[in-house]
């Protein structure tokens, strides 16, 4: 299966109850990790954030991509 198809299928299935853009608290719940770890992942660029806001907002697609890279 091509990588693009995998991402599309994962996006439709994973975290369907979450909005398309999530905050740190929601990322923490999605990944089952603490907020400090989420801040570290965002700071290092492992999970890219949306740069246009003062608060940290992350596209749900970036969280799914991070998970797929880890498996």
PQR file with spaces between the fields and no chain letter, atoms N, CA, C, O and H, PARSE charges and radii, in Angstrom:
ATOM       1  N    UNK     1       0.851   -1.180    0.000 -0.4000 1.5000
ATOM       2  CA   UNK     1       0.000    0.000    0.000 -0.0000 2.0000
ATOM       3  C    UNK     1       0.896    1.243    0.000  0.5500 1.7000
ATOM       4  O    UNK     1       1.808    1.345    0.821 -0.5500 1.4000
ATOM       5  N    UNK     2       0.648    2.174   -0.902 -0.4000 1.5000
ATOM       6  CA   UNK     2       1.443    3.417   -0.920 -0.0000 2.0000
ATOM       7  C    UNK     2       1.276    4.200    0.380  0.5500 1.7000
ATOM       8  O    UNK     2       0.228    4.163    1.025 -0.5500 1.4000
ATOM       9  H    UNK     2      -0.092    2.091   -1.569  0.4000 1.0000
ATOM      10  N    UNK     3       2.339    4.907    0.740 -0.4000 1.5000
ATOM      11  CA   UNK     3       2.356    5.650    2.003 -0.0000 2.0000
ATOM      12  C    UNK     3       1.218    6.662    2.085  0.5500 1.7000
ATOM      13  O    UNK     3       0.608    6.827    3.141 -0.5500 1.4000
ATOM      14  H    UNK     3       3.190    4.937    0.216  0.4000 1.0000
ATOM      15  N    UNK     4       0.931    7.341    0.977 -0.4000 1.5000
ATOM      16  CA   UNK     4      -0.136    8.341    0.966 -0.0000 2.0000
ATOM      17  C    UNK     4      -1.489    7.714    1.295  0.5500 1.7000
ATOM      18  O    UNK     4      -2.280    8.286    2.045 -0.5500 1.4000
ATOM      19  H    UNK     4       1.427    7.208    0.119  0.4000 1.0000
ATOM      20  N    UNK     5      -1.746    6.538    0.732 -0.4000 1.5000
ATOM      21  CA   UNK     5      -3.003    5.845    1.025 -0.0000 2.0000
ATOM      22  C    UNK     5      -3.100    5.446    2.490  0.5500 1.7000
ATOM      23  O    UNK     5      -4.171    5.504    3.094 -0.5500 1.4000
ATOM      24  H    UNK     5      -1.104    6.073    0.123  0.4000 1.0000
ATOM      25  N    UNK     6      -1.959    5.039    3.055 -0.4000 1.5000
ATOM      26  CA   UNK     6      -1.932    4.682    4.477 -0.0000 2.0000
ATOM      27  C    UNK     6      -2.306    5.880    5.341  0.5500 1.7000
ATOM      28  O    UNK     6      -3.100    5.750    6.273 -0.5500 1.4000
ATOM      29  H    UNK     6      -1.089    4.992    2.564  0.4000 1.0000
ATOM      30  N    UNK     7      -1.737    7.047    5.037 -0.4000 1.5000
ATOM      31  CA   UNK     7      -2.048    8.258    5.794 -0.0000 2.0000
ATOM      32  C    UNK     7      -3.519    8.643    5.662  0.5500 1.7000
ATOM      33  O    UNK     7      -4.150    9.047    6.639 -0.5500 1.4000
ATOM      34  H    UNK     7      -1.092    7.153    4.280  0.4000 1.0000
ATOM      35  N    UNK     8      -4.050    8.520    4.475 -0.4000 1.5000
ATOM      36  CA   UNK     8      -5.462    8.874    4.247 -0.0000 2.0000
ATOM      37  C    UNK     8      -6.369    7.932    5.029  0.5500 1.7000
ATOM      38  O    UNK     8      -7.318    8.383    5.671 -0.5500 1.4000
ATOM      39  H    UNK     8      -3.537    8.193    3.682  0.4000 1.0000
ATOM      40  N    UNK     9      -6.096    6.644    4.986 -0.4000 1.5000
ATOM      41  CA   UNK     9      -6.919    5.677    5.724 -0.0000 2.0000
ATOM      42  C    UNK     9      -6.796    5.895    7.231  0.5500 1.7000
ATOM      43  O    UNK     9      -7.788    5.830    7.957 -0.5500 1.4000
ATOM      44  H    UNK     9      -5.326    6.277    4.465  0.4000 1.0000
ATOM      45  N    UNK    10      -5.579    6.154    7.694 -0.4000 1.5000
ATOM      46  CA   UNK    10      -5.367    6.379    9.131 -0.0000 2.0000
ATOM      47  C    UNK    10      -6.103    7.628    9.584  0.5500 1.7000
ATOM      48  O    UNK    10      -6.690    7.645   10.666 -0.5500 1.4000
ATOM      49  H    UNK    10      -4.773    6.207    7.105  0.4000 1.0000
ATOM      50  N    UNK    11      -6.078    8.684    8.759 -0.4000 1.5000
ATOM      51  CA   UNK    11      -6.735    9.936    9.136 -0.0000 2.0000
ATOM      52  C    UNK    11      -8.239    9.743    9.293  0.5500 1.7000
ATOM      53  O    UNK    11      -8.855   10.341   10.176 -0.5500 1.4000
ATOM      54  H    UNK    11      -5.601    8.670    7.880  0.4000 1.0000
ATOM      55  N    UNK    12      -8.824    8.922    8.453 -0.4000 1.5000
ATOM      56  CA   UNK    12     -10.270    8.689    8.516 -0.0000 2.0000
ATOM      57  C    UNK    12     -10.663    7.862    9.735  0.5500 1.7000
ATOM      58  O    UNK    12     -11.783    7.977   10.233 -0.5500 1.4000
ATOM      59  H    UNK    12      -8.324    8.437    7.735  0.4000 1.0000
ATOM      60  N    UNK    13      -9.735    7.024   10.216 -0.4000 1.5000
ATOM      61  CA   UNK    13     -10.051    6.103   11.311 -0.0000 2.0000
ATOM      62  C    UNK    13      -9.595    6.620   12.670  0.5500 1.7000
ATOM      63  O    UNK    13     -10.359    6.590   13.635 -0.5500 1.4000
ATOM      64  H    UNK    13      -8.825    6.931    9.811  0.4000 1.0000
ATOM      65  N    UNK    14      -8.357    7.093   12.749 -0.4000 1.5000
ATOM      66  CA   UNK    14      -7.755    7.443   14.032 -0.0000 2.0000
ATOM      67  C    UNK    14      -8.271    8.782   14.562  0.5500 1.7000
ATOM      68  O    UNK    14      -8.349    9.763   13.822 -0.5500 1.4000
ATOM      69  H    UNK    14      -7.737    7.117   11.965  0.4000 1.0000
ATOM      70  N    UNK    15      -8.610    8.809   15.802 -0.4000 1.5000
ATOM      71  CA   UNK    15      -8.989   10.032   16.506 -0.0000 2.0000
ATOM      72  C    UNK    15     -10.134   10.782   15.822  0.5500 1.7000
ATOM      73  O    UNK    15     -10.119   12.010   15.742 -0.5500 1.4000
ATOM      74  H    UNK    15      -8.547    8.012   16.403  0.4000 1.0000
ATOM      75  N    UNK    16     -11.108   10.047   15.338 -0.4000 1.5000
ATOM      76  CA   UNK    16     -12.242   10.658   14.634 -0.0000 2.0000
ATOM      77  C    UNK    16     -13.014   11.617   15.541  0.5500 1.7000
ATOM      78  O    UNK    16     -13.661   12.546   15.057 -0.5500 1.4000
ATOM      79  H    UNK    16     -11.120    9.049   15.403  0.4000 1.0000
ATOM      80  N    UNK    17     -12.946   11.393   16.855 -0.4000 1.5000
ATOM      81  CA   UNK    17     -13.698   12.242   17.790 -0.0000 2.0000
ATOM      82  C    UNK    17     -13.005   13.568   18.077  0.5500 1.7000
ATOM      83  O    UNK    17     -13.582   14.436   18.732 -0.5500 1.4000
ATOM      84  H    UNK    17     -12.421   10.638   17.249  0.4000 1.0000
ATOM      85  N    UNK    18     -11.777   13.736   17.595 -0.4000 1.5000
ATOM      86  CA   UNK    18     -11.036   14.981   17.824 -0.0000 2.0000
ATOM      87  C    UNK    18     -11.192   15.925   16.635  0.5500 1.7000
ATOM      88  O    UNK    18     -11.391   15.473   15.507 -0.5500 1.4000
ATOM      89  H    UNK    18     -11.309   13.031   17.063  0.4000 1.0000
ATOM      90  N    UNK    19     -11.103   17.241   16.879 -0.4000 1.5000
ATOM      91  CA   UNK    19     -11.163   18.205   15.769 -0.0000 2.0000
ATOM      92  C    UNK    19      -9.888   18.124   14.919  0.5500 1.7000
ATOM      93  O    UNK    19      -8.921   17.466   15.304 -0.5500 1.4000
ATOM      94  H    UNK    19     -10.941   17.608   17.795  0.4000 1.0000
ATOM      95  N    UNK    20      -9.894   18.787   13.779 -0.4000 1.5000
ATOM      96  CA   UNK    20      -8.749   18.757   12.870 -0.0000 2.0000
ATOM      97  C    UNK    20      -7.518   19.448   13.441  0.5500 1.7000
ATOM      98  O    UNK    20      -6.394   19.122   13.059 -0.5500 1.4000
ATOM      99  H    UNK    20     -10.679   19.321   13.467  0.4000 1.0000
ATOM     100  N    UNK    21      -7.715   20.392   14.345 -0.4000 1.5000
ATOM     101  CA   UNK    21      -6.610   21.090   15.012 -0.0000 2.0000
ATOM     102  C    UNK    21      -6.800   20.912   16.514  0.5500 1.7000
ATOM     103  O    UNK    21      -7.866   21.202   17.057 -0.5500 1.4000
ATOM     104  H    UNK    21      -8.628   20.657   14.655  0.4000 1.0000
ATOM     105  N    UNK    22      -5.740   20.425   17.180 -0.4000 1.5000
ATOM     106  CA   UNK    22      -5.841   20.115   18.608 -0.0000 2.0000
ATOM     107  C    UNK    22      -4.822   20.918   19.412  0.5500 1.7000
ATOM     108  O    UNK    22      -3.848   21.438   18.867 -0.5500 1.4000
ATOM     109  H    UNK    22      -4.874   20.189   16.739  0.4000 1.0000
ATOM     110  N    UNK    23      -5.067   21.008   20.711 -0.4000 1.5000
ATOM     111  CA   UNK    23      -4.139   21.717   21.596 -0.0000 2.0000
ATOM     112  C    UNK    23      -3.264   20.694   22.335  0.5500 1.7000
ATOM     113  O    UNK    23      -3.396   19.489   22.123 -0.5500 1.4000
ATOM     114  H    UNK    23      -5.858   20.585   21.153  0.4000 1.0000
ATOM     115  N    UNK    24      -2.389   21.176   23.185 -0.4000 1.5000
ATOM     116  CA   UNK    24      -1.436   20.310   23.894 -0.0000 2.0000
ATOM     117  C    UNK    24      -2.154   19.280   24.758  0.5500 1.7000
ATOM     118  O    UNK    24      -1.758   18.115   24.792 -0.5500 1.4000
ATOM     119  H    UNK    24      -2.281   22.155   23.358  0.4000 1.0000
ATOM     120  N    UNK    25      -3.189   19.695   25.446 -0.4000 1.5000
ATOM     121  CA   UNK    25      -3.931   18.776   26.313 -0.0000 2.0000
ATOM     122  C    UNK    25      -4.528   17.625   25.498  0.5500 1.7000
ATOM     123  O    UNK    25      -4.492   16.470   25.923 -0.5500 1.4000
ATOM     124  H    UNK    25      -3.511   20.641   25.419  0.4000 1.0000
ATOM     125  N    UNK    26      -5.070   17.949   24.335 -0.4000 1.5000
ATOM     126  CA   UNK    26      -5.659   16.910   23.489 -0.0000 2.0000
ATOM     127  C    UNK    26      -4.586   15.989   22.904  0.5500 1.7000
ATOM     128  O    UNK    26      -4.791   14.778   22.822 -0.5500 1.4000
ATOM     129  H    UNK    26      -5.099   18.887   23.990  0.4000 1.0000
ATOM     130  N    UNK    27      -3.450   16.549   22.499 -0.4000 1.5000
ATOM     131  CA   UNK    27      -2.343   15.721   21.998 -0.0000 2.0000
ATOM     132  C    UNK    27      -1.886   14.771   23.102  0.5500 1.7000
ATOM     133  O    UNK    27      -1.610   13.599   22.846 -0.5500 1.4000
ATOM     134  H    UNK    27      -3.283   17.533   22.566  0.4000 1.0000
ATOM     135  N    UNK    28      -1.808   15.275   24.315 -0.4000 1.5000
ATOM     136  CA   UNK    28      -1.418   14.461   25.459 -0.0000 2.0000
ATOM     137  C    UNK    28      -2.354   13.270   25.633  0.5500 1.7000
ATOM     138  O    UNK    28      -1.905   12.147   25.863 -0.5500 1.4000
ATOM     139  H    UNK    28      -2.032   16.226   24.524  0.4000 1.0000
ATOM     140  N    UNK    29      -3.643   13.518   25.524 -0.4000 1.5000
ATOM     141  CA   UNK    29      -4.627   12.438   25.646 -0.0000 2.0000
ATOM     142  C    UNK    29      -4.536   11.468   24.471  0.5500 1.7000
ATOM     143  O    UNK    29      -4.640   10.255   24.650 -0.5500 1.4000
ATOM     144  H    UNK    29      -4.008   14.430   25.338  0.4000 1.0000
ATOM     145  N    UNK    30      -4.342   12.010   23.274 -0.4000 1.5000
ATOM     146  CA   UNK    30      -4.271   11.165   22.078 -0.0000 2.0000
ATOM     147  C    UNK    30      -3.096   10.188   22.159  0.5500 1.7000
ATOM     148  O    UNK    30      -3.225    9.020   21.792 -0.5500 1.4000
ATOM     149  H    UNK    30      -4.258   12.995   23.129  0.4000 1.0000
ATOM     150  N    UNK    31      -1.964   10.672   22.639 -0.4000 1.5000
ATOM     151  CA   UNK    31      -0.757    9.851   22.665 -0.0000 2.0000
ATOM     152  C    UNK    31      -0.549    9.125   23.995  0.5500 1.7000
ATOM     153  O    UNK    31       0.288    8.227   24.089 -0.5500 1.4000
ATOM     154  H    UNK    31      -1.860   11.621   22.938  0.4000 1.0000
ATOM     155  N    UNK    32      -1.299    9.509   25.007 -0.4000 1.5000
ATOM     156  CA   UNK    32      -1.147    8.873   26.315 -0.0000 2.0000
ATOM     157  C    UNK    32       0.166    9.242   26.981  0.5500 1.7000
ATOM     158  O    UNK    32       0.779    8.419   27.662 -0.5500 1.4000
ATOM     159  H    UNK    32      -1.979   10.238   24.930  0.4000 1.0000
ATOM     160  N    UNK    33       0.598   10.485   26.783 -0.4000 1.5000
ATOM     161  CA   UNK    33       1.838   10.970   27.381 -0.0000 2.0000
ATOM     162  C    UNK    33       1.553   12.263   28.138  0.5500 1.7000
ATOM     163  O    UNK    33       0.473   12.839   28.005 -0.5500 1.4000
ATOM     164  H    UNK    33       0.101   11.153   26.231  0.4000 1.0000
ATOM     165  N    UNK    34       2.504   12.710   28.919 -0.4000 1.5000
ATOM     166  CA   UNK    34       2.333   13.939   29.689 -0.0000 2.0000
ATOM     167  C    UNK    34       2.496   15.183   28.834  0.5500 1.7000
ATOM     168  O    UNK    34       3.034   15.139   27.727 -0.5500 1.4000
ATOM     169  H    UNK    34       3.382   12.243   29.027  0.4000 1.0000
ATOM     170  N    UNK    35       2.015   16.299   29.380 -0.4000 1.5000
ATOM     171  CA   UNK    35       2.100   17.573   28.651 -0.0000 2.0000
ATOM     172  C    UNK    35       3.541   18.000   28.417  0.5500 1.7000
ATOM     173  O    UNK    35       3.859   18.558   27.367 -0.5500 1.4000
ATOM     174  H    UNK    35       1.578   16.335   30.278  0.4000 1.0000
ATOM     175  N    UNK    36       4.417   17.742   29.384 -0.4000 1.5000
ATOM     176  CA   UNK    36       5.828   18.115   29.209 -0.0000 2.0000
ATOM     177  C    UNK    36       6.439   17.409   28.007  0.5500 1.7000
ATOM     178  O    UNK    36       7.207   18.009   27.256 -0.5500 1.4000
ATOM     179  H    UNK    36       4.160   17.288   30.237  0.4000 1.0000
ATOM     180  N    UNK    37       6.103   16.146   27.823 -0.4000 1.5000
ATOM     181  CA   UNK    37       6.611   15.389   26.671 -0.0000 2.0000
ATOM     182  C    UNK    37       6.053   15.962   25.369  0.5500 1.7000
ATOM     183  O    UNK    37       6.764   16.022   24.365 -0.5500 1.4000
ATOM     184  H    UNK    37       5.478   15.658   28.433  0.4000 1.0000
ATOM     185  N    UNK    38       4.798   16.380   25.377 -0.4000 1.5000
ATOM     186  CA   UNK    38       4.204   16.990   24.178 -0.0000 2.0000
ATOM     187  C    UNK    38       4.944   18.285   23.844  0.5500 1.7000
ATOM     188  O    UNK    38       5.287   18.523   22.685 -0.5500 1.4000
ATOM     189  H    UNK    38       4.221   16.332   26.193  0.4000 1.0000
ATOM     190  N    UNK    39       5.190   19.115   24.847 -0.4000 1.5000
ATOM     191  CA   UNK    39       5.932   20.359   24.612 -0.0000 2.0000
ATOM     192  C    UNK    39       7.313   20.059   24.034  0.5500 1.7000
ATOM     193  O    UNK    39       7.779   20.773   23.147 -0.5500 1.4000
ATOM     194  H    UNK    39       4.911   18.921   25.787  0.4000 1.0000
ATOM     195  N    UNK    40       7.974   19.009   24.529 -0.4000 1.5000
ATOM     196  CA   UNK    40       9.295   18.640   24.026 -0.0000 2.0000
ATOM     197  C    UNK    40       9.215   18.189   22.565  0.5500 1.7000
ATOM     198  O    UNK    40      10.052   18.575   21.749 -0.5500 1.4000
ATOM     199  H    UNK    40       7.596   18.428   25.250  0.4000 1.0000
ATOM     200  N    UNK    41       8.215   17.377   22.237 -0.4000 1.5000
ATOM     201  CA   UNK    41       8.047   16.909   20.861 -0.0000 2.0000
ATOM     202  C    UNK    41       7.780   18.071   19.905  0.5500 1.7000
ATOM     203  O    UNK    41       8.272   18.078   18.777 -0.5500 1.4000
ATOM     204  H    UNK    41       7.536   17.063   22.900  0.4000 1.0000
ATOM     205  N    UNK    42       7.006   19.043   20.357 -0.4000 1.5000
ATOM     206  CA   UNK    42       6.718   20.216   19.526 -0.0000 2.0000
ATOM     207  C    UNK    42       7.971   21.084   19.390  0.5500 1.7000
ATOM     208  O    UNK    42       8.285   21.562   18.300 -0.5500 1.4000
ATOM     209  H    UNK    42       6.607   19.037   21.273  0.4000 1.0000
ATOM     210  N    UNK    43       8.683   21.283   20.498 -0.4000 1.5000
ATOM     211  CA   UNK    43       9.877   22.132   20.482 -0.0000 2.0000
ATOM     212  C    UNK    43      10.960   21.570   19.559  0.5500 1.7000
ATOM     213  O    UNK    43      11.634   22.327   18.861 -0.5500 1.4000
ATOM     214  H    UNK    43       8.428   20.895   21.383  0.4000 1.0000
ATOM     215  N    UNK    44      11.128   20.242   19.555 -0.4000 1.5000
ATOM     216  CA   UNK    44      12.140   19.620   18.709 -0.0000 2.0000
ATOM     217  C    UNK    44      11.676   19.464   17.264  0.5500 1.7000
ATOM     218  O    UNK    44      12.469   19.119   16.388 -0.5500 1.4000
ATOM     219  H    UNK    44      10.579   19.627   20.122  0.4000 1.0000
ATOM     220  N    UNK    45      10.393   19.719   17.014 -0.4000 1.5000
ATOM     221  CA   UNK    45       9.873   19.615   15.654 -0.0000 2.0000
ATOM     222  C    UNK    45       9.426   18.221   15.263  0.5500 1.7000
ATOM     223  O    UNK    45       9.056   17.992   14.112 -0.5500 1.4000
ATOM     224  H    UNK    45       9.748   19.999   17.726  0.4000 1.0000
ATOM     225  N    UNK    46       9.455   17.277   16.210 -0.4000 1.5000
ATOM     226  CA   UNK    46       8.989   15.925   15.895 -0.0000 2.0000
ATOM     227  C    UNK    46       7.501   15.925   15.578  0.5500 1.7000
ATOM     228  O    UNK    46       7.034   15.143   14.750 -0.5500 1.4000
ATOM     229  H    UNK    46       9.757   17.464   17.145  0.4000 1.0000
ATOM     230  N    UNK    47       6.764   16.803   16.240 -0.4000 1.5000
ATOM     231  CA   UNK    47       5.361   17.038   15.897 -0.0000 2.0000
ATOM     232  C    UNK    47       5.261   18.523   15.546  0.5500 1.7000
ATOM     233  O    UNK    47       5.302   19.373   16.435 -0.5500 1.4000
ATOM     234  H    UNK    47       7.144   17.437   16.913  0.4000 1.0000
ATOM     235  N    UNK    48       5.132   18.836   14.262 -0.4000 1.5000
ATOM     236  CA   UNK    48       5.059   20.244   13.857 -0.0000 2.0000
ATOM     237  C    UNK    48       3.774   20.916   14.348  0.5500 1.7000
ATOM     238  O    UNK    48       2.707   20.302   14.379 -0.5500 1.4000
ATOM     239  H    UNK    48       5.099   18.145   13.540  0.4000 1.0000
ATOM     240  N    UNK    49       3.899   22.177   14.728 -0.4000 1.5000
ATOM     241  CA   UNK    49       2.759   22.950   15.196 -0.0000 2.0000
ATOM     242  C    UNK    49       2.372   23.975   14.139  0.5500 1.7000
ATOM     243  O    UNK    49       3.085   24.165   13.154 -0.5500 1.4000
ATOM     244  H    UNK    49       4.765   22.676   14.703  0.4000 1.0000
ATOM     245  N    UNK    50       1.255   24.622   14.347 -0.4000 1.5000
ATOM     246  CA   UNK    50       0.834   25.721   13.484 -0.0000 2.0000
ATOM     247  C    UNK    50       1.523   26.975   14.010  0.5500 1.7000
ATOM     248  O    UNK    50       1.303   27.347   15.163 -0.5500 1.4000
ATOM     249  H    UNK    50       0.675   24.468   15.147  0.4000 1.0000
ATOM     250  N    UNK    51       2.341   27.631   13.212 -0.4000 1.5000
ATOM     251  CA   UNK    51       3.169   28.733   13.703 -0.0000 2.0000
ATOM     252  C    UNK    51       2.473   30.077   13.857  0.5500 1.7000
ATOM     253  O    UNK    51       3.102   31.035   14.308 -0.5500 1.4000
ATOM     254  H    UNK    51       2.519   27.329   12.275  0.4000 1.0000
ATOM     255  N    UNK    52       1.221   30.180   13.505 -0.4000 1.5000
ATOM     256  CA   UNK    52       0.603   31.500   13.462 -0.0000 2.0000
ATOM     257  C    UNK    52      -0.118   31.909   14.747  0.5500 1.7000
ATOM     258  O    UNK    52      -0.706   32.989   14.804 -0.5500 1.4000
ATOM     259  H    UNK    52       0.710   29.402   13.138  0.4000 1.0000
ATOM     260  N    UNK    53      -0.080   31.077   15.759 -0.4000 1.5000
ATOM     261  CA   UNK    53      -0.772   31.436   16.999 -0.0000 2.0000
ATOM     262  C    UNK    53       0.209   31.420   18.166  0.5500 1.7000
ATOM     263  O    UNK    53       1.249   30.764   18.117 -0.5500 1.4000
ATOM     264  H    UNK    53       0.398   30.199   15.713  0.4000 1.0000
ATOM     265  N    UNK    54      -0.142   32.147   19.200 -0.4000 1.5000
ATOM     266  CA   UNK    54       0.715   32.172   20.385 -0.0000 2.0000
ATOM     267  C    UNK    54       0.586   30.875   21.181  0.5500 1.7000
ATOM     268  O    UNK    54       1.571   30.368   21.719 -0.5500 1.4000
ATOM     269  H    UNK    54      -0.987   32.680   19.239  0.4000 1.0000
ATOM     270  N    UNK    55      -0.623   30.347   21.252 -0.4000 1.5000
ATOM     271  CA   UNK    55      -0.799   29.055   21.902 -0.0000 2.0000
ATOM     272  C    UNK    55      -0.429   27.957   20.902  0.5500 1.7000
ATOM     273  O    UNK    55      -0.444   28.174   19.690 -0.5500 1.4000
ATOM     274  H    UNK    55      -1.423   30.759   20.815  0.4000 1.0000
ATOM     275  N    UNK    56      -0.107   26.804   21.418 -0.4000 1.5000
ATOM     276  CA   UNK    56       0.330   25.712   20.553 -0.0000 2.0000
ATOM     277  C    UNK    56      -0.889   24.977   20.016  0.5500 1.7000
ATOM     278  O    UNK    56      -1.704   24.444   20.769 -0.5500 1.4000
ATOM     279  H    UNK    56      -0.095   26.628   22.402  0.4000 1.0000
ATOM     280  N    UNK    57      -0.987   24.967   18.709 -0.4000 1.5000
ATOM     281  CA   UNK    57      -2.038   24.235   18.006 -0.0000 2.0000
ATOM     282  C    UNK    57      -1.355   23.282   17.047  0.5500 1.7000
ATOM     283  O    UNK    57      -0.407   23.651   16.353 -0.5500 1.4000
ATOM     284  H    UNK    57      -0.325   25.400   18.097  0.4000 1.0000
ATOM     285  N    UNK    58      -1.845   22.053   17.014 -0.4000 1.5000
ATOM     286  CA   UNK    58      -1.234   21.017   16.190 -0.0000 2.0000
ATOM     287  C    UNK    58      -2.309   20.398   15.299  0.5500 1.7000
ATOM     288  O    UNK    58      -3.365   19.998   15.788 -0.5500 1.4000
ATOM     289  H    UNK    58      -2.615   21.754   17.578  0.4000 1.0000
ATOM     290  N    UNK    59      -2.045   20.318   13.995 -0.4000 1.5000
ATOM     291  CA   UNK    59      -2.986   19.604   13.135 -0.0000 2.0000
ATOM     292  C    UNK    59      -3.051   18.126   13.532  0.5500 1.7000
ATOM     293  O    UNK    59      -2.025   17.497   13.791 -0.5500 1.4000
ATOM     294  H    UNK    59      -1.187   20.643   13.598  0.4000 1.0000
ATOM     295  N    UNK    60      -4.249   17.593   13.575 -0.4000 1.5000
ATOM     296  CA   UNK    60      -4.425   16.188   13.931 -0.0000 2.0000
ATOM     297  C    UNK    60      -3.622   15.293   12.982  0.5500 1.7000
ATOM     298  O    UNK    60      -3.126   14.244   13.394 -0.5500 1.4000
ATOM     299  H    UNK    60      -5.082   18.104   13.364  0.4000 1.0000
ATOM     300  N    UNK    61      -3.495   15.692   11.739 -0.4000 1.5000
ATOM     301  CA   UNK    61      -2.725   14.916   10.760 -0.0000 2.0000
ATOM     302  C    UNK    61      -1.266   14.780   11.189  0.5500 1.7000
ATOM     303  O    UNK    61      -0.647   13.747   10.932 -0.5500 1.4000
ATOM     304  H    UNK    61      -3.898   16.544   11.404  0.4000 1.0000
ATOM     305  N    UNK    62      -0.706   15.801   11.837 -0.4000 1.5000
ATOM     306  CA   UNK    62       0.681   15.731   12.298 -0.0000 2.0000
ATOM     307  C    UNK    62       0.838   14.724   13.434  0.5500 1.7000
ATOM     308  O    UNK    62       1.864   14.051   13.531 -0.5500 1.4000
ATOM     309  H    UNK    62      -1.208   16.640   12.046  0.4000 1.0000
ATOM     310  N    UNK    63      -0.161   14.620   14.281 -0.4000 1.5000
ATOM     311  CA   UNK    63      -0.120   13.631   15.369 -0.0000 2.0000
ATOM     312  C    UNK    63      -0.185   12.224   14.781  0.5500 1.7000
ATOM     313  O    UNK    63       0.555   11.338   15.208 -0.5500 1.4000
ATOM     314  H    UNK    63      -0.995   15.166   14.203  0.4000 1.0000
ATOM     315  N    UNK    64      -1.054   12.019   13.816 -0.4000 1.5000
ATOM     316  CA   UNK    64      -1.186   10.706   13.176 -0.0000 2.0000
ATOM     317  C    UNK    64       0.100   10.349   12.438  0.5500 1.7000
ATOM     318  O    UNK    64       0.553    9.205   12.500 -0.5500 1.4000
ATOM     319  H    UNK    64      -1.655   12.739   13.470  0.4000 1.0000
ATOM     320  N    UNK    65       0.687   11.311   11.747 -0.4000 1.5000
ATOM     321  CA   UNK    65       1.942   11.071   11.042 -0.0000 2.0000
ATOM     322  C    UNK    65       3.054   10.676   12.027  0.5500 1.7000
ATOM     323  O    UNK    65       3.851    9.782   11.743 -0.5500 1.4000
ATOM     324  H    UNK    65       0.320   12.239   11.696  0.4000 1.0000
ATOM     325  N    UNK    66       3.097   11.340   13.171 -0.4000 1.5000
ATOM     326  CA   UNK    66       4.080   11.004   14.204 -0.0000 2.0000
ATOM     327  C    UNK    66       3.897    9.558   14.660  0.5500 1.7000
ATOM     328  O    UNK    66       4.880    8.830   14.797 -0.5500 1.4000
ATOM     329  H    UNK    66       2.449   12.066   13.402  0.4000 1.0000
ATOM     330  N    UNK    67       2.679    9.140   14.893 -0.4000 1.5000
ATOM     331  CA   UNK    67       2.403    7.776   15.329 -0.0000 2.0000
ATOM     332  C    UNK    67       2.836    6.770   14.263  0.5500 1.7000
ATOM     333  O    UNK    67       3.452    5.752   14.575 -0.5500 1.4000
ATOM     334  H    UNK    67       1.881    9.732   14.782  0.4000 1.0000
ATOM     335  N    UNK    68       2.512    7.062   13.015 -0.4000 1.5000
ATOM     336  CA   UNK    68       2.867    6.143   11.938 -0.0000 2.0000
ATOM     337  C    UNK    68       4.382    6.052   11.743  0.5500 1.7000
ATOM     338  O    UNK    68       4.885    5.005   11.333 -0.5500 1.4000
ATOM     339  H    UNK    68       2.011    7.890   12.762  0.4000 1.0000
ATOM     340  N    UNK    69       5.115    7.129   12.030 -0.4000 1.5000
ATOM     341  CA   UNK    69       6.577    7.078   11.957 -0.0000 2.0000
ATOM     342  C    UNK    69       7.165    6.218   13.057  0.5500 1.7000
ATOM     343  O    UNK    69       8.234    5.630   12.890 -0.5500 1.4000
ATOM     344  H    UNK    69       4.707    7.979   12.364  0.4000 1.0000
ATOM     345  N    UNK    70       6.467    6.142   14.187 -0.4000 1.5000
ATOM     346  CA   UNK    70       6.981    5.409   15.354 -0.0000 2.0000
ATOM     347  C    UNK    70       6.730    3.902   15.275  0.5500 1.7000
ATOM     348  O    UNK    70       7.329    3.139   16.033 -0.5500 1.4000
ATOM     349  H    UNK    70       5.599    6.619   14.323  0.4000 1.0000
ATOM     350  N    UNK    71       5.867    3.473   14.385 -0.4000 1.5000
ATOM     351  CA   UNK    71       5.585    2.026   14.323 -0.0000 2.0000
ATOM     352  C    UNK    71       6.448    1.336   13.297  0.5500 1.7000
ATOM     353  O    UNK    71       6.341    0.124   13.115 -0.5500 1.4000
ATOM     354  H    UNK    71       5.380    4.093   13.770  0.4000 1.0000
